[in-house]
Amino acid sequence: MITGRTRLTGLLGSPVAHSISPLMHNKAFQLLGLDYAYLCFEAKEADMEEAIKSLKFLNARGFNCTMPVKIRMCELADRLSPAAEIIGAVNTVVIEDGVLTGHNTDGIGYMAALREASVDVIGKKMVLLGGGGAATAIAVQAALDGVSQLSLFNRRGRSWQRAQKLADTLNDRTGCRVSLFDIADSSTLKKELADSYLLTNATPVGMAPDTGVSPVPDVTMLHEELIVSDVIYNPRRTKLMEDAQSRGCRTCNGLYMLLYQGAEAFRLWTGCDMPVEEIKAEFFC
């Protein structure tokens, strides 16, 4: 039901037509009887400044950003949350009295998905594979939340300097001890996994259609005390997860990260908790 007081939320990016976010958010608004609506808007990086002006003029409550506009939104926001500032990217914006506050809920979504799986990595060691946006968001939130030691494995190349800067920043600004290693160095990966509580794959290795590969080259690196998490959710059971299960490891995939990052955006806009069990049952099972 759209009324004269309906507040607008939505998604900016390109492409956005495939997004599940409108289904998820509009269903949650309906379940809680909230007078909000969520729409998708096709917007490229060059369109962002004009798009934001339009949303402010229309008194929108806020919006999500997806690629390729997350980094540009970080530059256009008036204020940034601590996580968004360190990550250098925004995926959720709240508009309050014309002021745009940028947040990044990806890492929050991942940590909530771990709690959903009864995984408590706080105060423990975590190995994280990858250096892209998802890996960066996860690393930042894990360090902010209280993971004691974080071993980052990234490819040497264009993103290496950015990954080193991230490690240095987290070491300076959090209590987490962060180290950066070359993901091609299998002997170091084996050593770091030996005393780690959690392994998280935030690379695209194993994603459909290339489902027969794993970012861990030797299954004997995986020990039964290790919990293995993969942010990939297509397929829901990756080669890494299959290998981990064959070694007696607990596993979880990235499907609920998508749910909980959206739930945090919902809370920021409305002040209400998303009815995640109902949303999960309808869209994530």
C-alpha positions as CSV (number, residue, x, y, z in Angstrom):
1,M,0.0,0.0,0.0
2,I,1.5,3.3,-1.1
3,T,0.3,6.4,0.7
4,G,1.0,10.1,0.7
5,R,3.6,9.5,3.5
6,T,5.4,6.5,2.0
7,R,9.2,6.9,2.4
8,L,11.4,5.9,-0.5
9,T,14.4,3.5,-0.2
10,G,16.1,1.7,-3.0
11,L,19.2,0.5,-4.8
12,L,21.6,2.4,-7.0
13,G,24.1,0.6,-9.3
14,S,24.4,-1.1,-12.7
15,P,23.1,-3.7,-13.3
16,V,20.4,-3.9,-10.7
17,A,17.4,-5.7,-12.4
18,H,18.5,-9.1,-11.0
19,S,18.6,-7.9,-7.4
20,I,16.6,-9.8,-4.6
21,S,16.7,-6.6,-2.4
22,P,13.3,-5.2,-3.5
23,L,11.6,-8.5,-2.7
24,M,13.3,-8.8,0.6
25,H,12.8,-5.2,1.8
26,N,9.3,-4.7,0.6
27,K,8.2,-8.0,2.1
28,A,9.8,-6.9,5.4
29,F,8.0,-3.5,5.3
30,Q,4.7,-5.3,4.7
31,L,5.2,-7.7,7.5
32,L,5.9,-4.9,10.0
33,G,3.3,-2.5,8.6
34,L,5.9,0.1,7.8
35,D,5.1,2.9,5.3
36,Y,8.2,2.4,3.1
37,A,8.9,1.3,-0.4
38,Y,12.1,-0.1,-2.0
39,L,12.9,0.4,-5.8
40,C,15.8,-0.3,-8.0
41,F,17.5,2.6,-10.0
42,E,20.0,1.9,-12.8
43,A,22.9,4.3,-12.1
44,K,26.4,4.3,-13.3
45,E,29.3,6.0,-11.6
46,A,29.0,9.2,-13.7
47,D,25.3,9.4,-12.7
48,M,25.7,9.3,-9.0
49,E,25.9,12.9,-8.1
50,E,22.7,13.7,-10.0
51,A,20.9,10.6,-8.7
52,I,21.8,11.6,-5.1
53,K,20.5,15.1,-5.6
54,S,17.2,13.7,-6.9
55,L,16.8,11.3,-4.0
56,K,17.5,14.1,-1.5
57,F,14.9,16.3,-3.3
58,L,12.4,13.5,-3.1
59,N,12.9,13.1,0.6
60,A,14.1,9.5,0.3
61,R,15.1,7.8,3.6
62,G,18.1,6.2,2.2
63,F,19.4,3.7,-0.4
64,N,21.8,0.8,-1.1
65,C,24.7,1.0,-3.5
66,T,26.1,-1.9,-5.5
67,M,29.0,-2.1,-7.9
68,P,30.3,-0.1,-9.6
69,V,29.3,2.9,-7.4
70,K,30.3,1.9,-3.9
71,I,33.7,3.7,-4.0
72,R,32.2,6.8,-5.6
73,M,29.5,6.9,-2.9
74,C,32.3,7.0,-0.3
75,E,33.4,10.3,-1.9
76,L,29.9,11.8,-2.1
77,A,28.7,11.0,1.4
78,D,28.7,13.8,4.0
79,R,29.7,11.4,6.8
80,L,31.1,7.9,7.0
81,S,30.8,5.1,9.6
82,P,34.1,3.8,10.9
83,A,33.8,0.7,8.8
84,A,33.0,2.5,5.6
85,E,35.9,4.9,6.2
86,I,38.4,2.1,6.6
87,I,37.0,0.0,3.7
88,G,36.7,3.0,1.4
89,A,33.4,1.9,0.0
90,V,29.7,2.5,0.9
91,N,26.8,0.1,0.4
92,T,24.1,1.7,2.5
93,V,23.3,5.4,2.9
94,V,21.0,7.0,5.4
95,I,19.6,10.5,4.6
96,E,18.7,12.6,7.7
97,D,17.8,16.3,7.3
98,G,19.6,16.3,4.0
99,V,22.8,14.8,5.4
100,L,24.1,11.6,3.8
101,T,25.8,9.1,6.1
102,G,27.5,6.2,4.4
103,H,27.8,2.8,6.0
104,N,29.2,-0.5,4.8
105,T,27.0,-3.4,6.1
106,D,28.7,-6.2,4.2
107,G,31.1,-7.1,7.0
108,I,28.3,-6.8,9.6
109,G,26.2,-9.2,7.4
110,Y,29.1,-11.7,7.3
111,M,29.6,-11.6,11.1
112,A,25.9,-12.0,11.7
113,A,25.9,-15.0,9.3
114,L,28.6,-16.6,11.4
115,R,26.6,-16.1,14.6
116,E,23.6,-17.7,12.7
117,A,25.8,-20.7,12.2
118,S,26.9,-20.7,15.9
119,V,30.4,-19.7,15.0
120,D,32.1,-17.4,17.6
121,V,35.4,-16.2,16.1
122,I,35.8,-13.3,18.6
123,G,39.1,-13.5,20.4
124,K,40.3,-16.2,18.0
125,K,42.4,-16.5,14.9
126,M,40.9,-16.2,11.4
127,V,42.5,-16.8,7.9
128,L,40.9,-14.8,5.1
129,L,41.5,-15.4,1.4
130,G,41.0,-12.5,-1.0
131,G,41.6,-8.8,-1.4
132,G,38.4,-7.5,-3.1
133,G,35.5,-5.6,-1.7
134,A,33.9,-8.5,0.2
135,A,37.2,-9.5,1.7
136,T,38.0,-6.0,2.8
137,A,34.6,-5.5,4.4
138,I,34.9,-8.8,6.3
139,A,38.4,-8.0,7.4
140,V,37.5,-4.6,8.8
141,Q,34.4,-5.8,10.6
142,A,36.1,-8.9,12.0
143,A,38.9,-6.7,13.4
144,L,36.4,-4.1,14.8
145,D,34.3,-6.8,16.4
146,G,37.3,-8.4,18.3
147,V,38.9,-11.1,16.2
148,S,42.3,-11.4,17.9
149,Q,44.5,-12.4,14.9
150,L,43.8,-12.1,11.1
151,S,45.9,-13.7,8.4
152,L,45.1,-12.1,5.1
153,F,46.1,-13.9,1.9
154,N,46.0,-11.9,-1.3
155,R,47.4,-12.1,-4.8
156,R,50.6,-10.1,-5.5
157,G,49.7,-7.5,-8.1
158,R,47.7,-4.3,-8.4
159,S,45.7,-4.9,-5.2
160,W,48.7,-5.8,-3.0
161,Q,49.5,-2.3,-1.9
162,R,45.9,-1.7,-1.0
163,A,45.9,-4.9,1.0
164,Q,49.0,-3.9,2.9
165,K,47.5,-0.5,3.6
166,L,44.4,-2.2,5.0
167,A,46.6,-4.5,7.3
168,D,48.6,-1.4,8.5
169,T,45.4,0.5,9.2
170,L,43.8,-2.3,11.2
171,N,46.9,-2.9,13.2
172,D,47.0,0.8,14.1
173,R,43.3,1.3,14.8
174,T,42.1,-2.0,16.3
175,G,43.3,-4.6,18.8
176,C,43.5,-7.3,16.0
177,R,47.0,-8.4,14.9
178,V,46.8,-8.5,11.1
179,S,49.4,-10.0,8.8
180,L,49.4,-10.1,5.0
181,F,50.7,-13.1,2.9
182,D,50.9,-14.1,-0.7
183,I,48.0,-16.4,-1.6
184,A,50.4,-18.4,-3.9
185,D,52.6,-19.3,-0.9
186,S,51.0,-22.6,0.0
187,S,53.5,-23.5,2.7
188,T,52.7,-20.3,4.6
189,L,49.0,-20.9,4.1
190,K,49.3,-24.4,5.6
191,K,51.2,-23.0,8.6
192,E,48.6,-20.2,9.2
193,L,45.7,-22.7,8.9
194,A,47.3,-25.1,11.4
195,D,46.3,-23.0,14.5
196,S,43.4,-21.1,13.0
197,Y,39.8,-21.3,14.3
198,L,38.2,-20.1,11.0
199,L,39.0,-20.1,7.3
200,T,37.0,-17.7,5.1
201,N,37.1,-17.8,1.3
202,A,36.3,-14.3,-0.1
203,T,37.7,-15.0,-3.5
204,P,35.6,-16.0,-6.5
205,V,37.4,-19.3,-6.8
206,G,34.8,-22.1,-6.9
207,M,32.0,-19.8,-8.1
208,A,29.7,-21.0,-10.8
209,P,30.4,-22.0,-13.6
210,D,33.9,-22.9,-12.4
211,T,32.7,-25.1,-9.5
212,G,35.4,-27.7,-9.7
213,V,38.2,-25.7,-8.1
214,S,39.2,-24.7,-4.6
215,P,41.3,-21.8,-3.3
216,V,43.0,-24.3,-0.9
217,P,45.4,-26.4,-3.1
218,D,45.8,-29.3,-0.7
219,V,42.9,-30.8,1.4
220,T,45.4,-31.9,4.0
221,M,45.8,-28.3,5.0
222,L,42.2,-28.5,6.4
223,H,42.0,-30.0,9.9
224,E,38.9,-31.1,11.7
225,E,39.1,-28.3,14.4
226,L,38.9,-25.7,11.6
227,I,35.6,-24.1,10.6
228,V,35.4,-23.3,6.9
229,S,33.3,-20.5,5.5
230,D,32.8,-19.6,1.9
231,V,31.1,-16.3,0.9
232,I,30.1,-17.9,-2.5
233,Y,26.5,-18.9,-2.5
234,N,26.3,-20.2,-6.1
235,P,26.8,-23.1,-5.7
236,R,25.7,-23.4,-2.1
237,R,28.2,-26.2,-1.6
238,T,31.5,-25.2,-3.1
239,K,34.5,-27.5,-3.8
240,L,36.2,-25.9,-0.8
241,M,33.2,-26.8,1.4
242,E,33.1,-30.4,0.0
243,D,36.8,-30.8,0.7
244,A,36.4,-29.4,4.2
245,Q,33.5,-31.7,5.0
246,S,35.6,-34.7,3.9
247,R,38.2,-33.6,6.5
248,G,35.6,-33.4,9.2
249,C,35.3,-29.6,9.3
250,R,32.2,-27.6,10.0
251,T,31.2,-25.4,7.1
252,C,28.9,-22.5,6.2
253,N,28.3,-20.6,3.0
254,G,27.7,-17.0,2.1
255,L,23.9,-17.0,1.5
256,Y,23.0,-15.5,4.8
257,M,25.6,-12.8,4.5
258,L,23.4,-11.3,1.8
259,L,20.4,-11.5,4.2
260,Y,22.0,-10.0,7.2
261,Q,23.7,-7.1,5.3
262,G,20.2,-6.2,4.1
263,A,18.8,-6.6,7.6
264,E,21.4,-4.1,8.9
265,A,20.4,-1.6,6.2
266,F,16.8,-2.1,7.1
267,R,17.5,-1.3,10.7
268,L,19.5,1.8,9.8
269,W,16.6,3.2,7.8
270,T,13.6,2.2,9.9
271,G,15.0,1.7,13.5
272,C,13.3,-1.7,13.4
273,D,14.7,-5.2,13.2
274,M,14.0,-7.0,10.0
275,P,11.8,-10.1,10.5
276,V,14.7,-12.3,9.3
277,E,13.1,-15.7,9.9
278,E,10.2,-14.9,7.7
279,I,12.4,-13.3,5.0
280,K,14.7,-16.3,5.2
281,A,11.9,-18.8,4.8
282,E,10.5,-17.0,1.8
283,F,13.6,-16.0,-0.2
284,F,16.7,-17.9,1.2
285,C,15.6,-21.6,1.5
